[in-house]
């Protein structure tokens, strides 16, 4: 009768340990947020592009409408 109690308590402890580990694994899995969760339905989508000066950057050449020639923006000042 003592070995039956020992086996039963080991099985109960093992089942409890497995349930605790499974619960911890499920709790750490991030949930999927729907993409439109925080966006109102009447909003339009826009594209935002941010530009920075890189290694190949050169000054922009602007056309002068008064004389019809192209001049460098830094050279005209």
C-alpha positions in Angstrom: 0.0 0.0 0.0 2.9 2.3 0.6 4.3 1.9 -2.9 0.8 2.7 -4.4 0.8 6.0 -2.4 4.4 6.8 -3.5 3.5 6.1 -7.2 0.3 8.2 -6.9 2.1 11.1 -5.3 4.9 11.0 -7.9 2.3 11.0 -10.7 0.5 13.9 -9.1 3.7 15.9 -8.7 4.8 15.1 -12.2 1.4 16.2 -13.6 1.5 19.4 -11.6 5.1 20.2 -12.9 4.1 19.5 -16.5 1.0 21.8 -16.2 3.0 24.6 -14.6 5.7 24.4 -17.3 3.1 24.3 -20.1 1.3 27.3 -18.6 4.6 29.3 -18.4 5.4 28.4 -22.0 2.0 29.6 -23.2 2.1 32.8 -21.1 5.5 33.8 -22.7 4.2 33.4 -26.3 3.4 36.9 -27.6 -0.1 37.3 -29.0 -0.8 38.5 -32.5 -2.2 42.0 -32.6 -4.6 42.6 -35.5 -3.0 45.2 -37.8 -6.0 47.5 -37.8 -6.6 47.4 -34.0 -5.7 51.0 -33.3 -6.5 52.6 -36.7 -9.9 54.2 -37.3 -11.9 52.9 -40.3 -12.0 56.2 -42.1 -8.2 56.8 -42.2 -6.2 56.7 -45.5 -2.8 55.1 -45.8 0.2 57.3 -46.6 3.8 56.6 -47.4 6.5 58.6 -45.4 10.0 58.8 -46.8 12.8 60.3 -44.7 16.0 61.3 -46.6 19.4 62.0 -45.1 22.6 63.2 -46.7 24.8 60.2 -47.6 28.2 59.7 -49.2 27.0 60.4 -52.7 25.0 63.5 -51.9 25.5 66.5 -54.1 23.7 69.9 -53.9 20.5 70.1 -55.9 20.6 72.3 -59.0 17.6 74.5 -59.4 16.4 76.2 -62.5 16.1 80.0 -62.3 12.8 81.0 -64.0 14.0 84.6 -64.7 17.0 83.7 -66.9 16.2 80.1 -68.0 19.6 78.7 -66.9 20.4 76.1 -64.3 22.5 77.2 -61.4 23.8 75.5 -58.3 21.8 76.6 -55.2 25.1 77.1 -53.3 26.8 79.0 -56.1 23.9 81.5 -56.7 24.2 82.9 -53.1 
